Amino acid sequence: MRLTYAMPMTMIAKSLTAGLGALLALSLMTPVAEAGGRRDEQDAARRAMLDGQVMPFSMIKRRVDAQVGGATYVGSEFNPSTNRYRLKYVKDGKVMWVDADGRTGDIIGWAR
């Protein structure tokens, strides 16, 4: 006896494939949204540097590198409301955060 389906199997397969494709597309878009915040931070730092409010990051990093005693640089954050950089270093398996004034390049705080 032949069974009759309410929806042909090919339609079910196509619907399932389309749904999985949409789910995959959404999951791939999530990191892009998070990266937008990082991009905004970089744009703010560049604008502040071009406006003469902060020193170029390379100069600040060089000054901090000289004082962290051979630690490995990992990354940084820029706070446009205070014109401060927070640089992240690792030494002997321990993370160090170094806060630097963007205007002068002086270290204004350490956290370990």
Residue pairs with C-beta under 8 A, 6 or more apart in sequence:
41 77
41 78
41 80
42 78
44 78
44 80
45 54
45 57
45 78
45 80
45 85
45 102
48 54
48 78
48 80
48 83
48 102
49 55
49 56
49 57
53 83
53 102
53 103
54 60
54 83
54 102
54 103
55 102
55 103
55 104
55 105
57 76
57 85
59 105
60 85
60 87
60 100
60 102
60 105
61 73
61 76
61 87
63 100
63 105
63 106
63 107
64 87
64 98
64 100
64 105
64 107
65 73
67 98
67 107
68 89
68 91
68 96
68 98
69 91
70 91
71 89
71 90
71 91
71 96
72 89
72 90
72 91
73 87
73 88
73 89
74 88
74 89
74 90
74 95
75 87
75 88
76 85
76 86
76 87
76 88
77 85
77 86
78 84
78 85
78 102
79 85
79 86
83 101
83 102
83 103
84 99
84 100
84 101
84 102
84 108
85 99
85 100
85 102
86 97
86 98
86 99
86 100
87 97
87 98
87 99
87 100
88 95
88 96
88 97
88 98
89 95
89 96
89 97
89 98
90 96
94 112
95 112
96 110
96 111
96 112
97 110
97 111
97 112
98 107
98 109
98 110
99 107
99 108
99 109
99 110
99 111
100 106
100 107
100 108
101 108
